[in-house]
Amino acid sequence: MIEKYWIIKGVFEEEDDNGIPYRWMTSEAKVWLPKKEEKYLTLKLFSPFPDFEQTVTIYLDDKKVECITLLNGWHTYTIEKRNQDTITLKAKKTLPKKIDERILAVRISDIATSETVPQATIDTRKDIACLMQEKETAEKEYTQRGSDYSWWKRIHKRFQKNSQKKR
């Protein structure tokens, strides 16, 4: 849970999504992490935006280390961790004010460190890049042949099923 770490700024009070405790973050959140020798940083995040529309740039001790593209819904993302004290998350988009008066970007359910990559994670570089490439191929097919995007929809559905099985 996020409570094990010291929230420095940019995160609201805890809420609940069908038994999943989480906190909304604003466009930027900063959390203190205890220094550990563990190799990976795992984030359980929820994007309210359609696939590939939200990105979160991750900084460890104010050094940019990764920019991850989020899928819609709850997903777990893992990056390599260095021995830093703070993690800063910067989201590209926020929800419109008409939905909520607060500035809301991404839900955070968990931040954890580990020695190995947890099984139910998305390898941010491999899986997202693969999906983006498949989407680009489907878009080209759509513009060239006027297809109905059914190929992309099938690939996307298969990816979602596989990621559900890993949980």
N, C-alpha and C positions, 0 to 999 in steps of 0.2 A: 504494500500500500504506500501511497505517497506520504502518509503521515510519518513514516519512519525517518523521513528527511526533513530538513528545515526549509520551509518555503520562505524565500526571501521576498518575492513580489510577483504579482500578475496572476494569482490563482484565487478563485472564489471559494466560498464555503462548500463543504461536502454535500452532494446530492445523491440520488439513487436512480438507476435505470434497470428496473426489473431484477433487483438483487445485486447489481454491479455498482459498488460505490465509486464515485468519481468526483472530480472538480473541474469546472470550466476554467480554461485559461483565457486571458485576454490575448492581444496580438503578440505579447511577449511575457514569458514567465521565467523566473530564475529560482533554482532549487540548489541547496547545498547538499553535496554528497560526501559521506565519510570516505576518506582515502582508504582504498583497499587495493590489493594486488590483482583483483579479478579482471579478466580480459574483456568482458562484454557488458554493454549497457542495453537493457531491454526496456522498451516503453510500450505500454498498452494504451492506445489512443483511439478516439472516435472522431471521425470527420463527418459533419452533417452535410457536406458538399458532395456532388457526384464524383465518381472516380476520377483521379488525376487533376482535379481542380484546386485542391489544397496542397500546399507544401509547407513543411516545417524545416527551418534551418536550425541545426544544432551546433551550439558553441560549447566547448569545454574550456573553462577558465578563459573566456573571451576569445578563444581561437576557433574559427569556423572549421568544423570537422566533417560535416555531412549535411546535405540537403535531401530530405526524403519526400517523395510524392505519396500522398495518402490515398487509400481506397476508402470508399464510403462505408460507414459503420465501424464496429469495433475490430481492430486488428493489432497484432503485436509486432513491433519493429525492433530489430537488433542492430547495433553498430559496435564497432570495436571501441573499447574504452581505453583512455590513457589514465594515468594516475592523477586526475584533477580533483579539485574541490567543488566546483560549481558547474552546473549545466544550465545553459540558457536556451530556451526554445523560442523561435520567432516564426509566427505563422504569417502566410502571405495574405490570407483573406479573413474577414470577420463577417458574422451574420448581420443582415440589415437590422437597423434599430427598431423597425416595426415588429420584429419577432420578440425582442427582449430589450429592455432599456440599457442593460449592461453591454459592454463590448465583449463579445464571445467569439472564439475562433475554433478551439479544439477541446474535447474532453480528455482529461488524463485520469486513468484509473490506477495505473501502477508504473512505478519506476524501480527497476531492480538491477543489480549487478550480479554477474555470474562468471564462473570459470569456463563454461562451455555454452554454446548457443542453444537456448531452449528449443525443443522440438516444434512447438506451435508458433513459429515466427516467420515473418516474411523477410527473406534476405533482401534488404532494400535495394541493393544494386542489381542482383541477378533477376529476381522475380518481377520487379517493377519494370526494369529495362526490357525484359522479355514481353511483358504485357503491352508496354508502349510500342514495341516493334510490331506486335501482332495487331494492335489498334491501327497503326500507320498503314500496314498492309491492307487491312479491311477498308480503311478510308480511301486508299488508292483504288481498290477494287470497286468501291462504291462510285467514285467519280469516273472511272474508266468504263464500267459496265452498267452503271445505274442499278446495282444490286440493292437489296433491302437491308444490308448490314447483318443478315442472319448469321453469317460466318463469325463475325465478331461477337455477336450475342452468345453463340454456342461456346466459343472459347472462354468468354468472360464467365458464363454460368459454370463451366467445368472448373475454372480457377477458384470460384467462390465455393463450390462443393469440396474441392481438395483442401482449401484453407479451413473449412468448417470441420472436416474430419481430423485435422491436426490438433484441434482444440480439445 
